[in-house]
């Protein structure tokens, strides 16, 4: 149990990591930019910003198959493309 906030943990390592929140200790430093982190996993996630790595792919994401010929912006639904095109044409089909 944490002596400062009384939060409980299943194991000693969980408590050890948690205590860093109170002490402000951040032992994991990015060699690229110098930013520090309290947990190694946070450093690993941060380093992906520098490398551009995107290891996770969502299988639920659908392709944006409706593309605006004016600016190249993509949409998943044709109705959204139709509404978007109005930003280029200035069309305002609805009255106030």
C-alpha positions as CSV (number, residue, x, y, z in Angstrom):
1,X,0.0,0.0,0.0
2,X,1.2,3.5,-0.9
3,X,2.2,5.4,2.2
4,X,1.2,8.7,0.6
5,X,-2.2,8.1,-0.9
6,X,-3.0,4.6,0.4
7,X,-3.6,3.1,-3.0
8,X,-3.1,-0.7,-2.9
9,X,-1.2,-2.9,-5.4
10,X,-1.0,-6.7,-6.0
11,X,2.7,-6.7,-6.2
12,X,5.7,-4.8,-5.0
13,X,6.7,-3.7,-8.5
14,X,3.4,-2.0,-9.0
15,X,3.8,0.0,-5.8
16,X,7.4,0.8,-6.8
17,X,6.3,2.2,-10.1
18,X,3.4,4.1,-8.5
19,X,5.6,5.8,-6.0
20,X,7.4,7.6,-8.8
21,X,4.3,9.6,-9.3
22,X,4.8,11.1,-5.9
23,X,8.5,11.5,-6.1
24,X,8.6,12.8,-9.6
25,X,11.4,10.3,-10.5
26,X,11.7,9.8,-14.2
27,X,14.6,7.5,-14.9
28,X,13.9,6.7,-18.5
29,X,15.3,9.4,-20.8
30,X,14.8,9.7,-24.6
31,X,18.3,9.8,-26.3
32,X,16.8,11.8,-29.2
33,X,15.3,14.8,-27.4
34,X,16.1,14.3,-23.7
35,X,12.5,14.0,-22.5
36,X,12.2,11.8,-19.4
37,X,9.6,9.3,-18.3
38,X,8.6,7.4,-15.2
39,X,7.9,4.2,-16.9
40,X,9.9,2.4,-19.7
41,X,6.8,1.7,-21.7
42,X,6.0,5.4,-21.9
43,X,9.5,6.0,-23.3
44,X,9.1,3.3,-25.9
45,X,5.8,4.8,-27.0
46,X,7.4,8.3,-27.1
47,X,10.3,7.1,-29.2
48,X,7.8,6.1,-32.0
49,X,7.2,9.8,-32.6
50,X,10.8,10.1,-33.6
51,X,10.9,7.0,-35.7
52,X,7.5,7.3,-37.2
53,X,6.8,3.7,-36.3
54,X,3.1,2.8,-36.2
55,X,3.0,-0.9,-35.0
56,X,-0.8,-1.1,-34.5
57,X,-3.2,-1.4,-37.4
58,X,-7.0,-1.2,-36.8
59,X,-8.8,-3.9,-38.8
60,X,-12.0,-2.0,-38.2
61,X,-10.9,1.1,-40.1
62,X,-12.4,1.4,-43.5
63,X,-10.8,2.8,-46.6
64,X,-11.6,6.3,-47.5
65,X,-12.8,5.6,-51.1
66,X,-14.6,8.9,-51.8
67,X,-11.9,11.4,-52.7
68,X,-12.4,15.1,-53.4
69,X,-11.0,15.9,-56.8
70,X,-10.4,19.5,-55.7
71,X,-8.2,19.0,-52.7
72,X,-7.6,15.2,-52.3
73,X,-9.3,14.9,-49.0
74,X,-10.9,11.4,-48.5
75,X,-14.2,10.3,-47.0
76,X,-15.7,7.0,-46.0
77,X,-19.2,8.0,-47.0
78,X,-20.3,9.7,-50.2
79,X,-22.7,12.0,-48.4
80,X,-19.7,13.5,-46.4
81,X,-17.9,14.1,-49.7
82,X,-21.0,15.9,-51.1
83,X,-21.2,18.1,-48.1
84,X,-17.4,18.8,-48.2
85,X,-17.6,19.8,-51.9
86,X,-19.7,22.8,-50.8
87,X,-16.7,24.3,-49.1
88,X,-15.1,24.6,-52.6
89,X,-18.3,25.7,-54.5
90,X,-19.7,28.0,-51.8
91,X,-23.1,26.3,-52.2
92,X,-25.4,26.9,-49.3
93,X,-28.5,24.8,-49.9
94,X,-30.2,25.5,-46.5
95,X,-31.8,28.7,-45.6
96,X,-31.4,30.1,-42.1
